[in-house]
Amino acid sequence: MSAFFIATVTVKDEEKFKEYAVKSKATFDQFSAEILARGKYQGVLTGEADHQAVAIVKFKDLDTMNRWYTSDEYQALIPLRDQAADMTITQYVLPPA
């Protein structure tokens, strides 16, 4: 079953965030992940939001996503990520067709 994550982001340091974005993209490539969408916050239709941007990234399955997240390459980026932005990453699976 395909899986994806949604990352909601509030940037704290623009330069560090640009560096994080480039380096994290390289880790996606190692796991054949696909960036489905990236966008800047425009408003709320219902509920509340406290972020500036969002990214949606798709993986072959949940196991692959978890292997990406726990990989040495991505774990090494977490200090940079935390300096660059406040981020929440939530996992989802796509139901079978």
C-alpha positions, -999 to +999 in steps of 0.1 A: +000+000+000+014+034-010+022+058+018+027+095+021+036+121+046+024+156+050+049+180+065+036+213+079+064+239+082+071+272+098+105+284+086+128+299+113+160+304+092+155+308+054+191+299+044+192+268+066+158+258+053+170+260+017+200+238+027+178+213+044+154+212+014+182+203-010+198+177+013+165+161+023+155+158-014+187+138-019+176+113+008+142+110-009+159+099-041+176+070-023+142+056-014+124+064-047+101+089-029+082+114-050+074+150-039+037+153-048+032+189-038+048+218-020+029+250-012+027+282+008-001+288+033-029+309+019-057+306+045-081+284+065-114+270+052-122+254+085-103+248+118-070+263+127-035+265+111-002+278+124+022+270+097+036+287+066+040+259+042+033+222+034+049+194+016+034+160+006+059+132-002+049+097-014+067+064-008+061+029-022+048+018+012+049+027+049+079+004+056+100+023+030+089+056+045+100+044+080+133+032+066+139+066+050+131+084+082+154+062+103+182+061+077+215+075+088+214+100+060+181+115+071+188+113+108+220+133+102+198+161+088+175+164+118+196+190+137+197+212+106+159+207+101+153+217+137+174+248+133+158+257+100+121+252+108+094+240+132+079+210+114+053+184+120+054+153+098+024+130+098+021+096+080-008+083+059-015+052+037-035+051+006-063+025+006-061-002-021-078+007-053 
